[in-house]
């Protein structure tokens, strides 16, 4: 796949992660090693999985890592709900972050679908490197 930084989904996920770090810096200090840490890990996991999937140079691996990113994005969405319900964020901040996560999830679903389709339709490498048998010789000549 190559340079993950050229993917729009990676750039958007990275932007969301930066926003998460800024927002969680304002959360209560007693949450630093619990909800703050979990929220940041879930956010970081999204672009990190995209990067890892691109580095595998396989459509199937990219699809698998996109699915992992989707799981992390869903986890992040829950942590944001919890943080809002605990009054760590006001509605506008919560809505803006959730909107970013929703967009990333939509983009990841598309990436996963495209990569999985490409993996299914690719010619297996074993076929490409198979040696051809010499033509059969007939006993008649």
C-alpha positions in Angstrom: 0.0 0.0 0.0 2.8 2.4 0.7 2.7 5.8 2.4 -0.2 5.7 4.9 0.1 9.5 5.4 -1.4 10.0 1.9 -4.7 8.3 2.9 -7.5 10.7 3.8 -8.8 8.3 6.4 -5.4 8.3 8.2 -5.2 12.1 8.1 -8.7 12.4 9.6 -8.0 9.8 12.2 -4.7 11.6 13.1 -6.7 14.9 13.4 -9.2 13.2 15.7 -6.4 11.8 17.8 -4.9 15.2 18.2 -8.3 16.6 19.3 -8.7 13.8 21.8 -5.3 14.6 23.4 -6.3 18.3 23.7 -9.7 17.5 25.1 -8.5 14.8 27.6 -5.8 17.2 28.9 -8.8 19.1 30.5 -10.3 16.0 32.2 -10.0 15.5 35.9 -6.6 14.5 37.1 -7.9 11.5 38.9 -8.9 10.0 35.5 -5.3 10.3 34.1 -4.6 6.5 34.6 -8.1 5.3 33.8 -10.5 6.9 31.4 -8.1 9.5 30.0 -5.5 6.8 29.3 -8.0 4.4 27.8 -9.5 7.1 25.6 -6.1 8.2 24.3 -5.1 4.6 23.6 -8.3 3.9 21.6 -7.7 7.1 19.6 -4.1 6.3 18.9 -4.9 2.8 17.9 -7.0 4.0 14.9 -4.3 5.7 12.8 -1.7 3.3 14.1 -3.6 0.3 12.7 -4.0 2.0 9.4 -0.3 2.7 9.3 0.5 -1.0 10.2 -2.0 -2.3 7.6 -0.3 -0.2 4.9 3.1 -1.4 5.9 2.1 -5.0 5.4 1.8 -4.6 1.6 -1.2 -6.9 1.4 -4.8 -6.0 0.7 -6.0 -8.7 3.1 -3.8 -7.3 5.8 -5.0 -3.7 5.1 -8.6 -4.9 5.4 -7.8 -6.7 8.7 -6.2 -3.7 10.2 -9.0 -1.4 9.0 -11.4 -3.7 10.9 -9.2 -3.4 14.0 -9.3 0.4 13.6 -13.1 0.2 13.3 -13.2 -1.6 16.6 -11.0 1.0 18.3 -13.2 3.8 16.8 -16.3 2.2 18.3 -14.5 1.9 21.7 -13.5 5.6 21.4 -17.1 6.6 20.7 -18.2 4.9 23.9 -15.5 6.5 26.0 -16.7 9.9 24.7 -20.2 9.1 25.7 -19.0 8.1 29.1 -16.9 11.3 29.5 -19.9 13.4 28.5 -22.2 11.6 30.9 -19.6 12.1 33.7 -19.7 15.9 32.8 -16.0 15.9 31.7 -17.1 17.5 28.4 -19.9 19.9 27.4 -22.3 18.9 24.6 -20.6 21.0 21.8 -17.1 19.4 22.5 -18.7 15.9 22.8 -20.7 16.4 19.6 -17.7 17.7 17.6 -15.5 14.7 18.7 -18.3 12.2 18.0 -18.8 13.7 14.6 -15.1 13.2 13.8 -15.2 9.6 15.1 -18.3 8.9 13.0 -16.6 10.3 9.9 -13.5 8.2 10.5 -15.7 5.1 11.0 -17.5 5.7 7.7 -14.1 6.1 5.9 -12.7 3.0 7.6 -15.7 0.9 6.6 -15.1 2.0 3.0 -11.4 1.3 3.2 -12.1 -2.2 4.7 -14.6 -3.0 1.9 -12.3 -1.9 -0.9 -9.3 -3.7 0.5 -11.2 -6.9 1.2 -12.6 -6.8 -2.3 -9.2 -6.3 -3.8 -7.8 -9.1 -1.7 -10.6 -11.5 -2.9 -10.1 -10.7 -6.6 -6.3 -10.7 -6.5 -4.5 -13.5 -8.4 -2.8 -15.7 -5.8 1.0 -15.4 -5.9 1.4 -19.1 -6.2 -0.3 -19.0 -9.6 2.0 -16.2 -10.8 5.2 -18.1 -9.9 4.2 -21.6 -11.0 6.5 -23.2 -13.5 5.0 -24.4 -16.7 5.5 -28.0 -17.6 7.2 -28.7 -20.9 4.8 -29.7 -23.6 3.9 -33.3 -23.7 5.7 -35.4 -26.3 3.6 -37.9 -28.2 5.1 -41.3 -28.8 4.3 -41.0 -32.5 6.8 -38.4 -33.1 
